[in-house]
Amino acid sequence: MNAVPETPDDAELDRLRAASRWLVALRECGDDDTVIADWLAWCDAAPENLDAFERIKTTWKVSGAALVASAPPVSAAPPAASSPAAQRRPRRHRRWRSLARAAGMVMAVGLSAILLTQPAGTTHTLSTAVALHATNPLPDGSVVELGARSRIATRYSEAERRVVIEEGEAYFDVAHDPERPFVVQVGGLSVIAVGTAFNVRSGDERVVVTVTEGRVRLARAAPADPGRPPVPTVEAGAGEQATFSARQGTIDVAMADPGVATAWREGVLKFVHEPLDEVVANLNRYSTRQIVLADPRLAQLRYTGTVFGTRLDDWLDAVEGVFPITVTYDGTDRILLVVRSVRDE
């Protein structure tokens, strides 16, 4: 399995959020000389700032992500106006005009083509290939990190920020916006956050939500029968894990180590008392050789342990030692896990 790109640190995430807010501000007030001057002062403050701005612009252009129509709160705007660089803007009038033209025609072409033509409510998809992660800034300044072979669809409107997880796993660092809740829809579950960070792993039968910061509300999809009582919501806070069973329609909350749930961001998969079929499903997102449980009796065996990204064969050896399993190969890229017979003992 391939190595995973390094996870952005807090400073880089803050820079991406600031770049996103600047792009929103420029959309709202792109003809205001003061706004342009303050934006350029922020770009000049560190070479990484302009790089972050270009990344945000490119991400929105490629994914087609839509900006919300409303301007960001004043408290969320980068405080560049009070910086010494911004205070010198009368002497830099020509310079920042030149820089604005040199920034890839952001004002004249980028904003009108990328932002103004993107209607709110448009759905866009982000995905990753086998064994690869990707970090993507979202239009509101939130950041999503996708695990291997994962796919999400984003749909932003003025009322809410909605993300649908179609497969795989994702870690969300949500920008605070109490006026527009951040809703993650996965399976038959909705996860609602305002400003928090949490991990969501989807499976065929279960969805596991682990909160690293703040709190989230979780609710099952409303019942089809309007005569039934409304579905109650459940809350989970930092250091808690909510497990949704699609088969039973229940949500259970328990204490958990967020470091275990998010270890995949560092290229390591950790499991604590997980059903073997879910462990295998997660490993298959990181391996070009697909593991198959050849006997349904193996599915509910419980596994606890760590799987390193480049050592799948070590894990297969360990499984044979812990469980009554024999690892076999069928001549293709499939790895079969079969129940060990008495003759194999």
C-alpha positions in Angstrom: 0.0 0.0 0.0 1.1 3.5 -0.8 2.3 6.1 1.7 -0.2 8.7 2.8 0.5 12.4 2.2 1.2 14.4 5.4 -1.7 15.9 7.2 -1.9 19.7 7.2 -0.9 21.3 10.5 -3.1 23.8 12.4 -1.3 26.8 10.9 -2.0 25.6 7.4 -5.6 24.9 8.1 -6.0 28.4 9.6 -4.4 29.8 6.5 -6.8 27.9 4.2 -9.8 29.2 6.2 -8.5 32.8 5.9 -7.9 32.4 2.2 -11.5 31.1 1.8 -12.8 34.1 3.7 -10.8 36.5 1.5 -12.2 34.9 -1.6 -15.8 35.4 -0.2 -14.9 39.0 0.7 -13.5 39.8 -2.7 -16.7 38.4 -4.3 -18.8 40.7 -2.1 -16.6 43.8 -2.3 -14.2 43.1 -5.2 -14.4 46.8 -6.4 -13.5 48.2 -3.1 -9.9 49.5 -3.1 -9.6 49.1 0.7 -10.6 45.4 0.6 -8.2 44.8 -2.3 -5.4 46.6 -0.4 -6.1 44.6 2.8 -6.1 41.3 0.8 -2.8 42.1 -0.8 -1.3 43.1 2.6 -2.4 39.6 3.9 -0.8 38.0 0.8 2.4 39.9 1.4 2.6 39.0 5.1 3.8 35.4 4.2 4.5 33.7 0.9 2.3 30.8 2.1 -0.7 33.1 2.2 -0.8 33.6 -1.6 -0.2 29.9 -2.1 -3.2 29.1 0.1 -5.3 31.6 -1.8 -4.4 30.0 -5.1 -5.1 26.6 -3.8 -8.6 27.7 -2.7 -9.3 29.3 -6.0 -8.1 26.2 -7.9 -10.1 23.8 -5.7 -13.3 25.7 -6.3 -12.6 25.9 -10.0 -11.9 22.2 -10.4 -14.7 21.0 -8.1 -17.2 23.7 -9.1 -17.9 24.3 -5.4 -20.3 27.2 -4.9 -19.8 30.2 -2.6 -22.7 31.2 -0.4 -24.4 34.4 -1.3 -24.0 36.1 2.1 -20.8 37.8 3.2 -18.9 36.3 6.2 -19.4 37.8 9.6 -17.1 40.7 10.4 -15.6 38.7 13.3 -14.5 36.0 10.8 -12.6 38.3 8.5 -8.8 38.3 8.6 -7.5 41.2 10.7 -5.2 42.4 7.9 -6.5 46.0 7.9 -4.7 46.9 11.1 -1.4 45.4 10.0 1.6 47.8 9.3 1.5 46.6 5.7 -2.1 47.7 5.3 -1.4 51.0 7.0 1.1 51.8 4.3 -1.3 51.3 1.4 -1.3 55.0 0.2 2.3 54.6 -0.8 1.7 51.2 -2.4 -1.2 52.3 -4.6 0.5 51.4 -7.8 2.0 48.2 -6.4 -1.1 46.6 -5.2 -2.9 47.5 -8.5 -0.1 45.7 -10.3 -0.2 42.7 -7.9 -3.9 42.4 -8.4 -3.5 42.1 -12.2 -0.6 39.6 -11.7 -2.6 37.3 -9.4 -4.0 35.3 -12.3 -6.8 37.9 -13.1 -8.6 36.8 -10.0 -10.9 39.9 -10.0 -11.7 40.2 -13.6 -12.0 36.6 -14.7 -11.7 34.2 -11.7 -14.4 35.6 -9.5 -16.9 36.2 -12.2 -16.4 32.8 -13.9 -15.8 30.7 -10.8 -18.1 32.3 -8.3 -20.8 34.3 -9.8 -21.9 31.6 -12.3 -22.1 29.0 -9.6 -25.7 28.9 -8.2 -26.2 28.0 -4.6 -27.5 24.5 -4.2 -25.3 23.0 -6.9 -24.0 19.5 -6.0 -20.3 18.7 -6.4 -18.4 15.5 -5.8 -14.9 14.9 -4.3 -13.3 11.5 -4.3 -10.1 9.6 -3.7 -8.5 6.5 -5.2 -7.4 3.4 -3.5 -4.7 4.0 -0.8 -4.7 7.8 -1.3 -5.9 10.6 1.0 -6.9 14.1 0.0 -7.4 17.3 2.0 -9.9 19.7 0.5 -11.0 23.2 1.7 -14.7 23.8 1.4 -16.4 27.0 0.4 -17.2 28.1 3.9 -13.7 27.7 5.2 -14.3 24.2 6.6 -11.8 21.5 5.7 -12.5 17.9 4.8 -9.9 15.1 4.7 -11.0 12.1 2.7 -9.7 8.6 3.5 -8.8 6.2 0.8 -11.4 5.2 -1.8 -13.9 7.6 -0.4 -16.4 9.9 -2.1 -18.6 12.8 -0.9 -21.0 15.2 -2.5 -21.4 18.7 -1.2 -24.4 20.9 -1.6 -24.3 24.4 0.0 -27.2 26.8 0.3 -27.9 29.9 2.2 -29.8 27.8 4.8 -27.3 25.0 5.4 -24.1 23.3 4.4 -24.8 19.7 3.5 -22.3 16.9 2.7 -23.3 13.4 1.7 -20.8 10.6 2.3 -21.4 8.1 -0.5 -18.6 5.7 0.6 -15.5 5.6 2.7 -14.3 7.8 5.5 -13.9 11.5 6.1 -12.6 13.9 8.8 -14.3 17.3 9.0 -12.9 20.4 10.6 -16.0 22.6 10.5 -16.0 26.4 10.4 -18.2 28.0 13.0 -21.5 29.4 11.5 -24.5 29.1 13.8 -26.8 30.5 11.0 -26.0 27.7 8.7 -25.6 24.2 10.3 -23.2 21.8 8.8 -25.0 18.5 8.0 -23.3 15.3 7.1 -25.7 12.7 5.7 -24.5 9.1 5.6 -26.6 6.0 5.2 -29.7 6.6 7.2 -28.0 9.0 9.6 -27.7 12.8 9.8 -24.8 14.4 11.7 -25.4 18.1 12.5 -22.5 20.4 13.6 -22.0 24.2 13.9 -18.3 24.5 14.6 -16.5 21.3 15.6 -14.3 18.5 14.3 -15.3 14.9 13.9 -14.6 11.7 11.9 -17.2 9.7 10.0 -16.7 6.1 8.8 -19.4 4.6 6.7 -20.0 0.9 6.2 -22.7 -1.4 4.9 -24.3 -2.0 8.3 -22.8 0.6 10.6 -21.8 4.3 10.7 -19.2 5.3 13.3 -18.9 9.0 14.2 -16.0 10.0 16.5 -15.9 13.6 17.9 -12.5 15.2 18.4 -13.7 18.8 19.2 -17.0 20.4 20.2 -20.3 18.5 19.9 -22.5 17.1 17.2 -26.2 16.0 17.1 -27.1 12.8 15.4 -30.5 11.7 14.1 -31.9 8.8 12.2 -33.8 9.5 8.9 -37.4 10.3 9.6 -39.8 7.2 9.4 -41.7 6.8 6.2 -45.0 6.4 8.2 -46.1 9.9 9.3 -48.2 8.3 12.1 -45.1 7.1 13.9 -43.4 9.3 16.6 -40.6 11.6 15.5 -37.1 10.2 15.6 -35.2 11.5 18.7 -31.8 13.1 18.3 -28.6 12.0 20.2 -25.7 14.2 21.1 -22.0 13.3 21.3 -19.1 15.4 22.5 -15.4 15.4 22.3 -14.0 12.0 23.2 -17.2 10.2 22.4 -18.1 7.9 19.6 -21.6 7.3 18.2 -22.3 4.1 16.4 -25.4 3.9 14.2 -26.8 0.4 13.3 -28.6 0.5 10.0 -30.2 -2.9 10.7 -31.5 -2.0 14.1 -32.0 1.7 13.6 -30.3 2.6 16.9 -27.6 5.1 17.9 -25.3 4.2 20.8 -22.8 6.7 22.3 -19.8 5.7 24.3 -16.4 7.1 25.3 -13.6 6.4 22.8 -10.1 7.5 22.0 -10.3 9.9 19.0 -6.7 9.0 18.2 -7.8 5.5 17.3 -10.5 6.6 15.0 -8.3 9.2 13.2 -5.1 7.2 13.0 -5.8 6.6 9.3 -4.8 10.2 8.8 -1.2 9.2 9.7 -1.2 6.1 7.5 -2.1 3.6 10.3 -5.4 1.8 10.8 -6.4 1.0 14.4 -9.4 -1.1 15.5 -10.9 -1.8 18.9 -13.3 -4.8 19.2 -14.4 -4.2 15.6 -16.4 -6.8 13.6 -14.0 -8.6 11.2 -16.1 -7.8 8.1 -15.8 -4.1 8.8 -12.1 -4.4 9.4 -11.7 -6.1 6.1 -13.9 -3.5 4.3 -11.6 -0.7 5.6 -8.4 -2.6 4.7 -9.8 -3.0 1.1 -9.9 0.7 0.7 -6.1 0.8 1.1 -5.1 -2.3 -0.8 -5.1 -3.2 -4.5 -5.4 -6.9 -3.4 -8.9 -7.3 -2.2 -9.5 -9.4 0.9 -12.7 -11.6 0.9 -14.3 -13.4 3.8 -15.1 -16.7 2.2 -17.4 -17.8 5.0 -20.1 -15.6 6.6 -19.4 -17.0 10.0 -16.2 -15.0 10.1 -17.9 -11.7 9.7 -18.7 -11.1 13.4 -15.4 -12.2 14.9 -14.1 -9.2 16.9 -10.7 -7.8 16.1 -8.5 -5.4 18.1 -5.2 -4.3 16.7 -3.2 -2.0 14.4 -2.5 -2.4 10.7 0.4 -0.5 9.2 -0.1 0.8 5.7 2.7 -1.0 4.0 2.5 -4.3 6.0 -0.7 -6.0 5.0 1.0 -9.4 4.8 2.0 -9.0 8.5 -1.6 -8.5 9.3 -2.7 -11.6 7.4 -0.1 -13.7 9.3 -1.4 -12.3 12.6 -5.0 -13.1 11.7 -4.1 -16.7 11.0 -2.5 -16.8 14.5 -5.4 -15.2 16.3 -8.5 -16.6 14.6 -9.4 -20.1 13.2 -8.6 -18.7 9.7 -6.5 -19.9 6.8 -5.4 -17.3 4.2 -5.5 -18.6 0.7 -5.1 -17.2 -2.8 -7.2 -18.0 -5.8 -4.8 -17.0 -8.5 -6.2 -13.5 -8.9 -5.7 -10.3 -6.8 -8.1 -11.7 -4.2 -7.0 -12.9 -0.8 -9.5 -15.4 0.7 -10.0 -15.9 4.4 -11.6 -19.3 5.0 -12.5 -21.2 8.1 -9.6 -23.4 9.2 -10.5 -27.1 9.0 -9.5 -29.7 11.6 -7.0 -31.1 9.1 -5.2 -27.7 9.0 -4.5 -27.9 12.7 
